[in-house]
Amino acid sequence: MKASSIFGLVLIAGGLFLILRPPHYETQHSVLKFGGLTATVRQEREIPGWVGGTILGAGLVLLSVGLIKR
């Protein structure tokens, strides 16, 4: 297999993972600062589904290019 086909398969697996089980990440924002007192807000967010779809599409393109050039 060519390197583009292998990398395409890796991207397909990663894209499917992001679509089916999107990972979460946490953001922290300061909302109030008054002297030595600081109030912060933590939000848990997940990676949007379009990111996984884009990675999946790129993987499909690389896999097809790798198979066609064969």
N, C-alpha and C positions, 0 to 999 in steps of 0.2 A: 504494500500500500504506500501511496505517496504521502508526504507530510501534510499536504492540503486536505487529503481525505481523513487522516487521523485527527487533525485539528478541527475539521468540520464535525466529526463524531463527538469530540469533546465539547464543542460549542452546542451541539444538539442536546447532549445530556445536561449541560448547565442550563440551557434555556428551558428545558422541560422541568428541571428542578425548581427554577425560579417561578414558573407558572403554577406548578402544583403545590409547592410548599414555600411561599415567599418568606424570606428571612426578615426579622424585625431588627430595627436599630433604634437607639434612644437619643433624643436631642434634649439639650438643656438650655434654657433662656433665662437671663436675668430680667425680671419685670419691675423690680423696685430696688433702688439703692438710696439709703438714707443714713448718712454718717457711716457707722460701722455695721449697720444692719443691711442685709441683702436678702431679697426674696427671689427664689428661682422657681421655674416651672419645668418639669420633666415630661416629655411627650414620647410615647412609643409609637413608632411609625413602621410601615412595611414598604419594601421595595415595590414600586408599581408593576402591574402585570405587563405593560408595554415593553419594559426592559427585557423581560424574559422572552417575549415574542420577537423582539428585534434580534436578540442573541440566537434564538432558534432559527430565524430566517437566514441569518448570516451563516450559520452552520450548514443549513440545507444548500445554500449557494456554493459554499466551499466543497461540500461533499459531491455535489453534482459536477462541479468543475474538475475535481480530482478524478471522478469516474469517466468523464467525457474525454479528457486528455490521455487516458489510458489507451 
